Each structure stands twice: as structure tokens, then as C-alpha cells.
Amino acid sequence: MLPDLPVLRDRSTGFGILSDTCRKCPISIGVTELAESQVSVPAGVDALVGHVIVCGLRGIGMRIVEQLHRSGEQVSVLAEFADRAQLDLVAAWGVHTVSPRGNSAATLTAAGIQRARAVVCVVDSELANLEISLVAWELRDDVRVVAQLGNQAIGRAVADGNGPGGVLDVAELAAPGIVEACLSRRIHEIEIGEETFLIARLPIERASTLRGLFGDLAPIAVQRPAAGNLGATVIDCPGRDFQVQPGDIAVMLGTAADYAHQDVDLDRPVVTAAGAGPTILRRAVEAVSGVMRDFDRGLYKAVAVLGGLVVVSSIVLSIGYKSPRMSVLDAWYFSTETVATVGYGDFSFVDQAPWLRLWAIFLMCAGITCTAVLMAFLTDMLVSRRLNHAIGRRRARGLSGHVVVVGLGSFGVRVAAALVSAGKHVVVVERDSDNRFLGDAQQLGVPVIFGDATLRSTLDAARVSESSAVAVMTSNDMVNIETAIAVRDLFSADWADSGAVPVVTRVFDRSLGRTIARRFGFENVQSTEELTAPYFVGASLGLEVLGSFSVAQQTFMVSRLTVEAGSPLEWLSMNELSANTRVIALTRADSGVMEHPPRRGTRFQAGDLVYLVEPYEELLGVLRSARL
């Protein structure tokens, strides 16, 4: 029997967290002794064999369950990490739900972990993901555990020697695609064995077939502009005899040698370079005006009062000072000297009229007061917390061709780091001055501007109008959409002509992202669930996703699959696969030789490694075909 161990509850998730007293004994004690006969198993779950247990429906969890269900997999879900509406929806799909049993070991046992194919941990709380994955491996060391952990150090420690599966980070998986969109890269590299394949976006300049233009290069997609504001049409995996026309963009695959053999110039840019940056005079004017904006308005009032005091005093002294008479310059000089309480002995009020000496007293007192107020504002600017807010704005002055990243979360800091590694200047816009990633931004050397990115003043401070790209990466879909629209308004009438400035917007829900793209003309709306869910689905079923890239709003996956003995794929010929799935390479199990490109009549054998490029939705068909 599992001993009664003290259990704490994570307030954010309610999941059982072992207390310090429990941690003094090995996890295997009690955990490995737990049997299904000692736990009440829900009806239906006891009949599941080879199913996938999903922990967490919020976030990408719902998308993972949907894709597993559509691929024909049996799924059980832990009800503890889902809302009632989500549970009702998955129940309608025939997915089994398991209520909490007091601790993680009992709950996983009730979910049928002893017969499960994999456990997927995508709970909002990383602490819960960590506990579930560790307990799952203790209950069954051969089960495939796929966990979402954003902390890289913990992720590496958990993944090291903990059996099949893997530790994935949503931000790390999605960041490369976002960076490619920001940099308008038209070439995506894929490492397959010792060979590097290039997926290139090539503009079509004359009407012909893909074979006539690119020979034996493998066509992945054709992007065709649509009329009106409906975005672009994407034709998935067309044949080489597909007819293309000027204005289309062909997405082709091959090695560098393949492109060279077809005389395709990969160095020629697709996007016209941006105009020349601001002149030196303009930069100087913007720098000075930026410095002036950094100061509090009260400072200018204090300067105005002090200046007015000197002017009035200069007039009074030029009229009332006797023996000797003062010129206007002398009066100005002596007034400044008196206000600053500096005496050089060249002028004195000793032999002057009493009223003038009273004026001198007032002048010195007023001068000291105004100077103190002025210094207070300067101190507030230079020493106080305003320095942290102003320093980012000062460093952003004069920048041109930089990338503006809105939102300094786990996504934003990964994107900023990748852009810096690519040699780009980056400016970050963040609302929270206590953001926990500020230290990472400081290490990267990127300026941070604090403010609301939906306001024109904040966008101007980040010099969005002079940027080469804008990446909107906050965790709130509504804020991201509002910010993207604010950027669109900034360009105003020039929006249609500013296609060289991509606005990459992070939106979680892919249907919402596509709607926003069509409605507002955004070409780079990135759905995090569409970019990352296939990695979790593939990892849970043994399909390794090597990378992803986007063509317009269509996501393509690059994956590797091992042909299992007795699976439907064994002895299947390539031309029997879906027309929307492209086999780019095949490594034979018997010889270890990689065939590229494989012939259409080639048949798969057990143990072969198959490298595929397919649209996101086609991944489900591949998984269904690969099932035992």
C-alpha cells in the first residue's frame, strides 16, 4: 500500500506536491508499490491499452488532445487540470476523463499509466509538470513522457537519463519561426544526417511549370496572391508539372548543389531593401529632442523662473546700480553671479541704496530656491527610478533598421536573443518595470522602453517607423491584436506600401489568427498552438519533429519517422502516401545509406528512417498510417 505521506497542494493548480518530509525518502518507495487494484479506475479507462495520458487542457493541451483523437489514438485526460467546458468537449470526442485521486501517483495509476503509450504534461504550472513527469517515470521507466518545461536548467536535468520521451519548451520551439518572419528570410535550413537541405522561397517571374523553372527540385508549396484583402492562397505539395505564373512564390527543397545545378541564385533578395537611414543632422536633432523629452516638465518651469529672475535683475541693476554705472552685460553678469551665490569681488552692494541691497537679499534667496528645485529635477532624472525608464529611450534614439519586440516574456526574450545572435539591433517594449526577464535583456544589451505599446508615443519612442520588423509577443491575444493594429495605424496610408516591414503577431488560437490576418491584412500572424502542438503530438507517438516553417498562414512540419515492423507503412510504396506529403529522404535500415531523392516506387522497410515534409494537418495522416 502507498504510505500516508504528507502532501501539499500547489495553489495555482491544486495538484499534489510532496512535502519536505516526503522528499526525505525515495520517490520509488510507495510509488512503485502502487497497483491498479488499490486505486479505483474509471469505467472505460481499464479497457485502454496503448493510450496517451494528457495532463493539462489549458493552453496547447486542448489542441494536443484534438490532434491525438483525430489521428485515431485513445486518450485519457486528468480532470484536475481542465475547465468543465473543456472536459465536456473532450468527452464528446470519446476521450476518457480521470478525476483526482489525492496524489499524482494514484491519479496516474487510475489513468492507466501501466498500459499507456505516453504521458504528456502541459499544465500551466511548471512545478506540476515537473512532479507529474518524475512520478510517471518512477511508476514506469519505459513510458514515453513528454513535458513542457520553460526553465532550461531544470529541463536538461529532467531529460538527462530519464527514459523515452523528452522535455520541450514552447517558447524555444516557436521562436525560430518568428525570427525567420522578422528577418524576412526566404531560406530555411534542415539538417538531415550529414546533409543540409534548403527550403527556399523563389519568386516566379515568368509563366511556366515548376519542372520547367526548377527542374528536379522538390516543390513544397506555391503561394499565390488572392484578390482583395483575403491573404494568399497556398497550394500544398504540388506536382512538378504544376503551372505557375508571375507573382506566385514557389517553395522548393533541395541541397545547395541541387540549386546550383538548376542555376537558381539563392543570394538574390526577394524583398526590396529599405530606404536609406536618417541623415546625421536628423539623428542629431532627434537625439537632442529626445533628451529634452526625458526631463520632467517641472524642470522647464524651474528654468523659466530662474531665467526670468535673471532678466528682471539685469534690468533693475542696469537702472539702479550707481558708482560706477553698469552696462547691460555687466548687469547680466552680476545678476548671474548673485543668483549663483558666487562672489568675485568685482561688484558689490555695499555702497548702493538700501532698496537695492534688499533686492540683492531677495535675489540670493530666490536664486538658491530655484537652483535647489532645478537640481532636484536633475537628480530625479539621473539618479532615481526614472533613469531606468529613460535609458532605454536614449539608447533607441537614432536607430534605424532595428527590430522592435513587444513583450519581454519567455517568448519575447527568446526572440530577442535569436535576433541579437543574427546581428540585428533590437529594442524591447515592456509594460512591467518589474519584469523578471529584465536581467536577461540587460545581458543581451538591448534597450528596454517601458510603456503601453498600443500608444503612439511609446511606438515613436521605439522608433517603429524606422524599424525593419515588429514582433508582438505578449501572452495576451487581445493586447497583441490591439498592438498590431496600432502599428498598422502608425504607417497609416503607407501600410500597403510597407510590406517590407513585417509585423509578426503572436496569437494563440490559429482560427483567430487567420481571421485577423484576413481582416486586417497581416501576413505574419503566428499561432503558437499550430507551431508547437505537433512537436508534443509527434514526441508522444514516436514521430520526431525536426522543425517547422510557414508559408503565408500555412504551417509545414519537417519530421522523421521510424518504420515499425508490422505497421501499415511497412512495404508501402511512396506513391501510395498522401499527395500532400513529401518524402525528402530515406535512410535504409539494412545499409545505412540515405537515398535522396527517393524514387516514387520505393517501398518502406522495417527500421527505415523516413524524412517527411508535410502540412500541419497531414501530420495526422502520417501518424495514423504509422500506428501498429
C-alpha positions as CSV (number, residue, x, y, z in Angstrom):
1,M,0.0,0.0,0.0
2,L,1.1,3.6,-0.6
3,P,2.0,5.0,2.8
4,D,0.2,8.1,4.0
5,L,2.7,10.8,3.1
6,P,2.1,14.5,3.8
7,V,1.0,16.2,0.6
8,L,0.9,19.9,-0.1
9,R,-1.2,21.5,-2.9
10,D,0.1,23.8,-5.5
11,R,-2.3,26.8,-5.2
12,S,-2.2,27.6,-8.9
13,T,-3.1,24.0,-9.9
14,G,-4.3,22.1,-6.9
15,F,-2.0,19.2,-7.8
16,G,-0.4,17.2,-5.0
17,I,3.1,18.3,-4.2
18,L,5.2,16.1,-1.9
19,S,6.2,17.9,1.2
20,D,9.8,18.1,2.6
21,T,9.0,15.2,4.9
22,C,8.1,13.0,2.0
23,R,11.2,14.1,0.0
24,K,13.5,12.6,2.6
25,C,12.5,9.2,1.3
26,P,13.0,7.9,-2.3
27,I,10.1,8.6,-4.6
28,S,10.1,4.9,-5.6
29,I,9.0,3.9,-2.1
30,G,5.3,3.7,-2.2
31,V,5.1,4.8,-5.8
32,T,6.3,1.5,-7.3
33,E,4.3,-0.4,-4.8
34,L,1.0,1.2,-6.0
35,A,-1.1,-1.2,-8.2
36,E,-4.3,-0.5,-10.1
37,S,-6.1,-2.9,-7.8
38,Q,-5.5,-0.4,-5.0
39,V,-6.9,2.5,-7.0
40,S,-10.5,3.0,-8.3
41,V,-10.2,3.0,-12.1
42,P,-12.9,4.9,-14.0
43,A,-15.2,2.8,-16.2
44,G,-13.7,2.6,-19.7
45,V,-10.2,3.5,-18.7
46,D,-9.5,-0.1,-17.7
47,A,-10.0,-1.1,-21.3
48,L,-7.5,1.3,-22.7
49,V,-4.2,-0.1,-24.0
50,G,-1.5,1.9,-25.7
51,H,-3.3,5.2,-25.0
52,V,-1.9,8.7,-24.3
53,I,-2.5,10.4,-20.9
54,V,-2.7,14.2,-21.3
55,C,-2.2,16.4,-18.2
56,G,-3.5,19.9,-18.8
57,L,-6.1,21.1,-21.3
58,R,-5.5,24.8,-20.9
59,G,-3.1,26.3,-23.5
60,I,-2.0,23.8,-26.1
61,G,-3.3,20.8,-24.2
62,M,-6.7,21.0,-25.9
63,R,-5.1,21.2,-29.4
64,I,-2.9,18.1,-28.5
65,V,-5.9,16.1,-27.4
66,E,-7.8,17.1,-30.6
67,Q,-4.9,16.0,-32.8
68,L,-4.4,12.7,-31.0
69,H,-8.1,12.0,-31.3
70,R,-8.1,12.8,-35.0
71,S,-5.1,10.6,-35.5
72,G,-7.0,7.6,-34.1
73,E,-5.2,7.5,-30.7
74,Q,-7.0,6.6,-27.5
75,V,-6.7,9.4,-24.9
76,S,-7.3,9.9,-21.2
77,V,-7.3,13.3,-19.6
78,L,-6.7,14.3,-16.0
79,A,-9.8,16.4,-15.0
80,E,-7.8,18.2,-12.3
81,F,-6.2,20.5,-14.9
82,A,-9.2,21.4,-17.1
83,D,-12.3,23.5,-17.0
84,R,-15.7,22.0,-17.1
85,A,-16.4,23.2,-20.6
86,Q,-13.1,21.6,-21.8
87,L,-14.0,18.3,-20.2
88,D,-17.4,18.3,-21.8
89,L,-15.9,18.9,-25.2
90,V,-13.3,16.2,-25.0
91,A,-15.9,13.8,-23.5
92,A,-18.0,14.4,-26.7
93,W,-15.0,13.1,-28.7
94,G,-14.9,9.9,-26.6
95,V,-11.9,10.9,-24.5
96,H,-11.9,9.4,-21.0
97,T,-11.5,11.8,-18.0
98,V,-10.0,10.8,-14.7
99,S,-10.8,12.7,-11.5
100,P,-8.0,13.4,-9.0
101,R,-7.2,10.7,-6.5
102,G,-5.3,12.7,-3.9
103,N,-1.8,12.5,-5.2
104,S,-0.1,12.2,-8.6
105,A,0.9,8.5,-8.3
106,A,-2.7,7.4,-7.6
107,T,-4.2,9.7,-10.3
108,L,-1.8,8.5,-13.0
109,T,-2.4,4.9,-11.9
110,A,-6.1,5.5,-12.3
111,A,-5.5,6.9,-15.7
112,G,-3.9,3.6,-16.7
113,I,-0.2,4.5,-16.9
114,Q,0.8,0.9,-16.7
115,R,-0.8,0.3,-20.1
116,A,-0.2,3.8,-21.6
117,R,1.9,4.6,-24.6
118,A,2.8,8.1,-23.4
119,V,2.2,10.8,-20.8
120,V,2.0,14.4,-22.0
121,C,2.5,17.1,-19.3
122,V,1.4,20.6,-20.4
123,V,-0.1,22.1,-17.2
124,D,0.2,25.8,-16.7
125,S,2.3,25.3,-13.6
126,E,5.9,24.0,-14.4
127,L,6.0,22.7,-10.9
128,A,3.1,20.4,-11.6
129,N,4.7,19.3,-14.9
130,L,7.9,18.5,-13.1
131,E,6.2,16.4,-10.5
132,I,4.0,14.5,-12.9
133,S,6.9,13.7,-15.2
134,L,9.1,12.4,-12.4
135,V,6.3,10.4,-10.8
136,A,5.4,8.9,-14.2
137,W,8.9,7.8,-14.8
138,E,9.0,6.2,-11.3
139,L,5.8,4.4,-11.9
140,R,7.0,3.1,-15.3
141,D,10.5,3.8,-16.5
142,D,9.7,2.7,-20.1
143,V,6.8,5.0,-20.6
144,R,7.2,7.9,-23.0
145,V,6.9,11.2,-21.0
146,V,6.7,14.5,-22.9
147,A,6.8,17.5,-20.6
148,Q,6.6,21.3,-21.1
149,L,9.3,23.0,-19.0
150,G,10.5,26.5,-19.8
151,N,13.4,26.5,-17.4
152,Q,16.3,25.3,-19.4
153,A,18.4,24.2,-16.5
154,I,15.6,22.1,-15.0
155,G,14.7,20.8,-18.4
156,R,18.2,19.5,-19.1
157,A,18.4,17.9,-15.7
158,V,15.0,16.1,-16.1
159,A,15.7,15.0,-19.6
160,D,19.1,13.5,-18.7
161,G,18.7,9.8,-18.3
162,N,15.0,9.7,-17.6
163,G,13.9,7.3,-20.3
164,P,12.0,7.8,-23.5
165,G,10.1,11.0,-24.3
166,G,11.5,14.4,-24.0
167,V,11.3,17.9,-22.4
168,L,10.0,20.6,-24.7
169,D,9.8,24.4,-24.3
170,V,7.0,26.1,-26.2
171,A,9.0,29.4,-26.5
172,E,12.1,27.7,-27.8
173,L,10.1,25.7,-30.4
174,A,8.2,28.7,-31.7
175,A,10.9,31.3,-31.6
176,P,12.8,30.2,-34.8
177,G,9.7,30.6,-37.0
178,I,9.1,34.1,-35.5
179,V,12.7,35.1,-36.1
180,E,12.6,34.0,-39.7
181,A,9.4,36.0,-40.3
182,C,11.1,39.1,-38.7
183,L,14.2,38.8,-40.8
184,S,12.1,38.0,-43.9
185,R,14.3,35.0,-44.5
186,R,13.5,33.1,-47.6
187,I,15.7,30.1,-46.9
188,H,15.1,27.5,-44.2
189,E,17.8,25.0,-43.4
190,I,17.2,21.4,-42.3
191,E,19.9,19.1,-41.1
192,I,19.3,15.5,-42.1
193,G,22.2,13.3,-41.2
194,E,25.3,14.8,-42.6
195,E,23.4,16.6,-45.4
196,T,21.9,20.1,-45.2
197,F,18.7,20.7,-47.2
198,L,17.5,24.2,-48.1
199,I,13.8,25.2,-48.3
200,A,13.8,28.4,-50.4
201,R,11.0,30.8,-51.4
202,L,11.6,31.7,-55.0
203,P,9.6,34.4,-56.8
204,I,8.1,33.4,-60.2
205,E,8.9,35.9,-63.0
206,R,7.5,34.1,-66.0
207,A,4.7,31.6,-66.7
208,S,5.8,28.0,-66.8
209,T,5.7,24.7,-65.0
210,L,7.7,24.1,-61.8
211,R,9.7,21.5,-63.7
212,G,10.4,24.0,-66.5
213,L,11.7,26.5,-64.0
214,F,13.4,24.4,-61.3
215,G,14.0,21.0,-62.8
216,D,14.2,18.2,-60.3
217,L,14.0,20.4,-57.2
218,A,11.2,19.1,-54.9
219,P,8.2,21.5,-54.8
220,I,6.8,22.0,-51.3
221,A,4.2,24.7,-51.9
222,V,3.1,27.5,-54.2
223,Q,1.9,30.8,-52.6
224,R,-0.5,32.7,-54.9
225,P,-1.8,36.2,-54.1
226,A,-5.5,36.4,-53.7
227,A,-7.7,39.2,-54.8
228,G,-8.9,41.8,-52.3
229,N,-7.9,41.5,-48.6
230,L,-8.2,37.7,-48.4
231,G,-4.5,37.0,-47.9
232,A,-2.6,34.5,-50.0
233,T,-3.7,31.0,-51.3
234,V,-1.3,28.2,-50.6
235,I,-1.2,25.1,-52.8
236,D,0.4,22.2,-50.8
237,C,3.0,19.9,-52.3
238,P,2.1,20.5,-56.0
239,G,3.5,18.3,-58.7
240,R,6.4,19.4,-60.8
241,D,4.0,19.9,-63.8
242,F,2.0,22.5,-61.8
243,Q,1.5,25.7,-63.8
244,V,2.8,28.9,-62.1
245,Q,2.5,32.5,-63.1
246,P,4.3,35.8,-62.4
247,G,3.5,37.0,-58.9
248,D,3.5,33.5,-57.4
249,I,6.1,32.3,-54.9
250,A,7.4,28.7,-55.2
251,V,8.7,27.0,-52.1
252,M,11.3,24.4,-53.3
253,L,13.5,21.9,-51.5
254,G,17.0,20.7,-52.3
255,T,20.6,20.8,-51.4
256,A,22.9,23.7,-52.2
257,A,24.3,21.6,-55.1
258,D,20.8,20.9,-56.4
259,Y,20.1,24.6,-56.6
260,A,23.4,25.3,-58.2
261,H,22.7,22.6,-60.8
262,Q,19.5,24.3,-61.7
263,D,21.2,27.7,-61.9
264,V,19.0,29.1,-59.0
265,D,20.5,32.1,-57.4
266,L,19.8,31.9,-53.7
267,D,21.7,35.1,-52.8
268,R,19.3,37.4,-54.8
269,P,17.0,39.1,-52.3
270,V,13.3,38.8,-52.7
271,V,12.3,41.9,-50.7
272,T,13.4,45.3,-51.8
273,A,15.8,46.9,-49.4
274,A,14.5,49.6,-47.2
275,G,15.3,53.2,-47.9
276,A,18.4,55.0,-46.6
277,G,18.5,55.7,-43.0
278,P,18.2,59.2,-41.4
279,T,21.0,61.7,-42.1
280,I,23.5,62.8,-39.4
281,L,21.7,66.1,-39.0
282,R,18.4,64.4,-38.5
283,R,19.8,62.0,-36.0
284,A,21.4,64.9,-34.0
285,V,18.1,66.8,-34.0
286,E,16.2,63.6,-32.9
287,A,18.8,62.9,-30.2
288,V,18.5,66.5,-28.7
289,S,14.7,66.4,-28.9
290,G,14.7,63.0,-27.2
291,V,16.9,64.3,-24.3
292,M,14.5,67.2,-23.9
293,R,11.6,64.8,-23.7
294,D,13.3,62.8,-21.0
295,F,13.1,65.6,-18.4
296,D,10.1,66.4,-16.3
297,R,8.0,69.4,-17.3
298,G,8.6,70.9,-13.8
299,L,12.3,71.3,-14.7
300,Y,11.4,73.6,-17.6
301,K,9.2,75.7,-15.3
302,A,12.1,76.0,-12.8
303,V,14.5,77.0,-15.6
304,A,11.9,79.6,-16.8
305,V,11.5,81.1,-13.4
306,L,15.3,81.3,-12.9
307,G,15.8,82.8,-16.3
308,G,13.0,85.4,-15.7
309,L,14.6,86.3,-12.3
310,V,18.0,86.9,-14.0
311,V,16.3,89.1,-16.7
312,V,14.4,91.2,-14.2
313,S,17.5,91.6,-12.0
314,S,19.6,92.6,-15.0
315,I,17.1,95.4,-15.8
316,V,17.0,96.5,-12.2
317,L,20.8,96.6,-11.8
318,S,21.3,98.4,-15.1
319,I,18.9,101.2,-13.9
320,G,19.5,101.4,-10.2
321,Y,23.2,100.5,-9.7
322,K,25.4,103.6,-9.1
323,S,29.0,104.3,-8.9
324,P,30.0,103.0,-11.3
325,R,27.2,102.7,-13.8
326,M,26.5,99.2,-15.2
327,S,26.1,98.2,-18.8
328,V,23.5,95.6,-19.7
329,L,26.2,93.0,-19.9
330,D,27.6,93.9,-16.5
331,A,24.1,93.8,-15.0
332,W,23.5,90.4,-16.5
333,Y,26.9,89.1,-15.3
334,F,26.4,90.4,-11.7
335,S,22.8,89.1,-11.6
336,T,24.0,85.6,-12.6
337,E,26.8,85.9,-10.1
338,T,24.4,86.8,-7.3
339,V,21.9,84.1,-8.1
340,A,24.6,81.5,-8.1
341,T,25.9,82.9,-4.7
342,V,29.4,83.3,-6.2
343,G,31.3,86.5,-5.3
344,Y,34.4,87.5,-7.2
345,G,34.8,91.0,-5.6
346,D,34.5,92.9,-8.8
347,F,31.0,94.2,-7.9
348,S,29.4,94.9,-4.5
349,F,26.2,96.1,-3.0
350,V,28.0,97.8,0.0
351,D,27.7,101.4,-1.3
352,Q,24.3,101.0,-3.0
353,A,20.9,102.3,-2.0
354,P,19.1,100.4,0.7
355,W,16.3,99.2,-1.6
356,L,18.9,97.8,-4.0
357,R,20.5,95.8,-1.1
358,L,17.1,94.5,-0.2
359,W,16.7,93.4,-3.8
360,A,20.1,91.6,-3.5
361,I,18.8,89.7,-0.5
362,F,15.7,88.6,-2.3
363,L,17.7,87.7,-5.4
364,M,20.1,85.5,-3.4
365,C,17.2,83.7,-1.6
366,A,15.2,83.2,-4.8
367,G,18.3,82.1,-6.7
368,I,19.1,79.4,-4.0
369,T,15.5,78.2,-4.1
370,C,15.3,78.0,-7.9
371,T,18.7,76.3,-8.1
372,A,17.6,73.7,-5.4
373,V,14.4,72.9,-7.4
374,L,16.4,72.7,-10.6
375,M,18.9,70.3,-9.0
376,A,16.0,68.2,-7.6
377,F,14.6,67.6,-11.1
378,L,18.1,66.8,-12.4
379,T,18.6,64.3,-9.6
380,D,15.2,62.7,-10.3
381,M,16.3,62.3,-13.9
382,L,19.8,61.0,-13.3
383,V,19.6,59.0,-10.1
384,S,16.1,58.0,-9.4
385,R,13.9,55.3,-11.0
386,R,13.3,57.5,-14.0
387,L,16.8,56.6,-15.1
388,N,15.7,53.0,-15.8
389,H,12.8,54.3,-17.9
390,A,14.8,56.9,-19.8
391,I,17.9,55.0,-20.5
392,G,16.1,52.7,-23.0
393,R,14.6,55.6,-24.8
394,R,18.0,57.3,-25.1
395,R,19.7,54.2,-26.4
396,A,16.9,53.8,-29.0
397,R,17.5,57.2,-30.5
398,G,19.0,57.3,-33.9
399,L,18.4,53.5,-34.5
400,S,17.2,52.5,-38.0
401,G,16.6,49.1,-39.4
402,H,16.3,47.5,-36.0
403,V,13.6,45.0,-34.8
404,V,11.1,46.1,-32.2
405,V,10.0,43.3,-29.8
406,V,6.8,44.0,-27.8
407,G,6.6,41.9,-24.6
408,L,9.5,40.7,-22.5
409,G,8.2,37.3,-21.6
410,S,9.6,33.9,-22.2
411,F,8.7,34.3,-25.9
412,G,10.0,37.8,-26.2
413,V,13.4,37.2,-24.6
414,R,14.0,34.1,-26.8
415,V,13.1,36.1,-29.9
416,A,15.3,39.0,-28.8
417,A,18.2,36.7,-28.1
418,A,17.9,35.0,-31.5
419,L,17.7,38.3,-33.3
420,V,20.8,39.6,-31.5
421,S,22.6,36.4,-32.4
422,A,21.7,37.1,-36.0
423,G,23.4,40.5,-35.8
424,K,20.2,42.7,-35.5
425,H,19.7,45.7,-33.3
426,V,16.7,45.1,-31.0
427,V,14.5,47.4,-29.0
428,V,12.1,45.9,-26.5
429,V,8.8,47.5,-25.3
430,E,7.5,46.2,-22.0
431,R,4.7,47.5,-19.7
432,D,6.0,46.0,-16.4
433,S,9.1,47.7,-14.9
434,D,9.5,44.8,-12.5
435,N,9.6,42.2,-15.3
436,R,11.7,39.1,-14.2
437,F,13.4,39.0,-17.6
438,L,14.9,42.4,-17.4
439,G,18.2,40.8,-16.3
440,D,18.2,38.7,-19.5
441,A,17.6,41.8,-21.6
442,Q,20.5,43.6,-19.8
443,Q,22.8,40.7,-20.6
444,L,21.7,40.8,-24.2
445,G,22.5,44.6,-24.3
446,V,19.1,45.5,-25.7
447,P,17.4,48.8,-24.7
448,V,14.0,48.4,-22.9
449,I,11.3,51.0,-23.3
450,F,8.7,50.9,-20.6
451,G,5.2,51.9,-21.7
452,D,2.0,50.8,-23.4
453,A,2.8,49.6,-26.9
454,T,-0.8,50.5,-28.1
455,L,0.1,54.2,-27.6
456,R,1.6,56.2,-30.4
457,S,4.1,57.9,-28.1
458,T,5.5,54.5,-27.0
459,L,5.8,53.3,-30.6
460,D,7.5,56.6,-31.5
461,A,10.0,56.2,-28.7
462,A,10.9,52.7,-30.0
463,R,11.2,54.2,-33.5
464,V,8.8,51.7,-35.0
465,S,8.6,53.9,-38.2
466,E,12.3,53.3,-38.8
467,S,12.3,49.6,-37.8
468,S,12.8,46.7,-40.2
469,A,10.3,44.5,-38.3
470,V,8.0,44.4,-35.3
471,A,7.4,41.3,-33.2
472,V,4.4,41.4,-30.9
473,M,5.0,38.7,-28.3
474,T,2.9,39.3,-25.2
475,S,1.0,36.5,-23.6
476,N,-2.4,38.2,-24.2
477,D,-4.0,37.7,-27.6
478,M,-6.1,40.8,-27.3
479,V,-3.2,43.0,-26.4
480,N,-1.2,41.6,-29.3
481,I,-4.0,42.3,-31.8
482,E,-4.5,45.8,-30.4
483,T,-0.8,46.5,-30.6
484,A,-0.6,45.2,-34.2
485,I,-3.5,47.4,-35.2
486,A,-1.7,50.4,-33.5
487,V,1.4,49.6,-35.6
488,R,-0.8,49.4,-38.7
489,D,-2.3,52.9,-37.8
490,L,1.2,54.3,-37.4
491,F,2.0,53.5,-41.0
492,S,-1.4,54.8,-41.9
493,A,-1.8,55.3,-45.7
494,D,1.7,53.8,-46.2
495,W,0.6,50.4,-44.8
496,A,0.0,48.9,-48.2
497,D,3.5,50.1,-49.3
498,S,5.2,49.0,-46.1
499,G,5.2,45.3,-47.0
500,A,9.0,45.2,-46.4
501,V,8.3,45.8,-42.7
502,P,6.7,42.6,-41.3
503,V,4.6,42.8,-38.2
504,V,4.8,39.4,-36.7
505,T,1.9,38.9,-34.2
506,R,1.7,36.1,-31.7
507,V,-1.9,34.8,-31.4
508,F,-2.6,31.5,-29.6
509,D,-5.7,30.4,-31.4
510,R,-4.9,29.6,-35.1
511,S,-8.5,30.2,-36.3
512,L,-8.5,33.6,-34.6
513,G,-5.1,34.3,-36.2
514,R,-6.3,33.5,-39.7
515,T,-9.4,35.7,-39.2
516,I,-7.2,38.6,-38.0
517,A,-4.8,38.1,-40.9
518,R,-7.6,38.2,-43.5
519,R,-9.5,41.1,-41.9
520,F,-6.6,43.5,-41.3
521,G,-4.1,42.4,-43.9
522,F,-1.5,40.9,-41.6
523,E,0.8,38.4,-43.4
524,N,2.7,37.2,-40.3
525,V,0.2,36.1,-37.7
526,Q,1.9,33.2,-35.8
527,S,-0.3,30.7,-33.9
528,T,1.7,29.2,-31.0
529,E,-0.6,26.2,-30.8
530,E,-0.1,25.5,-34.5
531,L,3.7,25.9,-34.3
532,T,4.2,23.8,-31.2
533,A,1.4,21.3,-30.8
534,P,2.8,18.9,-33.5
535,Y,6.1,18.6,-31.5
536,F,4.2,17.3,-28.5
537,V,1.9,15.0,-30.6
538,G,4.9,13.7,-32.5
539,A,7.0,13.1,-29.5
540,S,4.3,11.2,-27.7
541,L,3.9,8.8,-30.7
542,G,7.5,8.4,-31.7
543,L,7.4,10.8,-34.6
544,E,10.3,13.3,-34.2
545,V,9.5,16.8,-35.5
546,L,12.8,18.3,-36.7
547,G,11.5,21.7,-37.5
548,S,8.7,23.9,-38.9
549,F,8.3,26.8,-41.3
550,S,5.3,28.8,-42.5
551,V,4.1,29.7,-46.0
552,A,1.6,32.5,-45.6
553,Q,-0.7,31.2,-42.9
554,Q,0.1,27.5,-43.6
555,T,2.5,25.7,-41.3
556,F,4.6,22.9,-42.6
557,M,6.4,20.3,-40.5
558,V,9.7,18.6,-41.1
559,S,9.6,15.2,-39.3
560,R,11.4,11.9,-39.0
561,L,9.6,8.6,-38.7
562,T,10.9,5.1,-37.9
563,V,9.0,2.4,-39.8
564,E,7.9,-0.2,-37.3
565,A,7.8,-3.9,-38.1
566,G,4.2,-4.9,-38.9
567,S,2.9,-1.3,-39.2
568,P,0.8,-0.2,-42.2
569,L,3.9,1.7,-43.5
570,E,6.0,-1.5,-43.9
571,W,6.2,-2.4,-47.6
572,L,4.1,0.6,-48.6
573,S,5.4,2.4,-51.7
574,M,5.9,6.1,-51.6
575,N,3.4,6.8,-54.3
576,E,0.7,5.4,-52.0
577,L,1.2,8.2,-49.5
578,S,-1.0,11.3,-49.4
579,A,-0.3,13.6,-52.3
580,N,0.3,16.4,-49.7
581,T,3.1,14.5,-48.0
582,R,6.6,14.9,-49.5
583,V,9.3,12.3,-48.6
584,I,12.6,14.2,-48.9
585,A,15.0,11.5,-47.8
586,L,15.1,7.8,-46.8
587,T,17.8,6.1,-44.7
588,R,17.8,2.4,-45.2
589,A,18.0,0.2,-42.1
590,D,20.0,-2.6,-43.8
591,S,22.7,-0.4,-45.4
592,G,22.5,2.9,-43.5
593,V,22.6,4.7,-46.9
594,M,20.5,7.8,-47.3
595,E,18.5,8.0,-50.5
596,H,17.8,11.5,-51.8
597,P,15.6,11.9,-53.5
598,P,13.9,8.5,-53.2
599,R,12.1,7.1,-56.1
600,R,8.3,7.1,-56.1
601,G,8.2,3.3,-56.4
602,T,10.5,2.8,-53.4
603,R,8.9,0.7,-50.6
604,F,9.5,1.2,-46.9
605,Q,11.0,-1.5,-44.8
606,A,11.1,-2.1,-41.1
607,G,13.7,0.1,-39.4
608,D,13.9,2.7,-42.2
609,L,14.2,6.3,-41.2
610,V,11.8,8.4,-43.3
611,Y,12.2,12.2,-43.5
612,L,9.0,14.0,-44.4
613,V,7.8,17.5,-45.2
614,E,4.0,17.9,-44.8
615,P,1.4,20.5,-43.9
616,Y,0.4,20.6,-40.3
617,E,-2.9,18.7,-40.9
618,E,-1.2,16.0,-42.9
619,L,0.9,15.1,-39.9
620,L,-2.2,13.3,-38.5
621,G,-2.5,11.1,-41.6
622,V,1.2,10.1,-41.3
623,L,0.6,9.2,-37.6
624,R,-2.5,7.2,-38.4
625,S,-0.6,5.3,-41.1
626,A,2.3,4.6,-38.8
627,R,0.2,3.1,-36.0
628,L,0.6,-0.5,-35.2
